[in-house]
């Protein structure tokens, strides 16, 4: 089985997603609540679906690998 897709929750500025991209994975979607960090994610992952709040994330696209940037600090 070849792993080809990735998604990240509590994504911050996309460290895990950048690593996944460099490993040849396509980031399908990311979830980050902070507005400034979301702007950075949009620059790096133009084709990825952007979700804002993990609490309202329902039925996202299936991916091979899901990463999470824990702990997620509240701002």
Residue pairs with C-beta under 8 A, 6 or more apart in sequence:
3 25
3 64
3 65
4 24
4 25
4 26
4 64
5 25
5 26
5 27
5 28
5 61
5 62
5 63
5 64
5 65
6 16
6 17
6 20
6 21
6 25
6 26
6 27
6 28
6 63
6 64
6 65
6 66
6 67
7 27
7 28
7 29
7 30
7 31
7 60
7 61
7 63
7 65
7 66
7 67
8 14
8 16
8 17
8 20
8 27
8 30
8 31
8 66
8 67
8 68
8 69
9 30
9 31
9 54
9 57
9 66
9 67
9 68
9 69
10 31
10 32
10 54
10 68
10 69
10 70
10 72
11 17
11 30
11 31
11 32
11 37
11 41
11 69
12 32
12 34
12 37
12 69
13 37
13 40
13 41
14 30
14 40
14 41
14 44
14 45
15 69
16 67
16 68
16 69
17 27
17 30
17 41
17 44
17 45
17 48
17 67
18 44
20 27
20 65
20 67
21 27
21 44
21 45
25 64
25 65
27 45
27 48
28 48
28 49
28 60
28 61
28 63
29 48
29 49
29 50
29 51
29 60
29 61
29 63
30 41
30 45
30 48
30 49
30 50
30 51
31 50
31 51
31 52
31 53
31 54
31 57
32 38
32 41
32 50
32 51
32 52
33 52
33 53
33 54
33 75
34 75
38 50
38 52
41 48
41 50
42 50
49 60
49 61
51 57
51 60
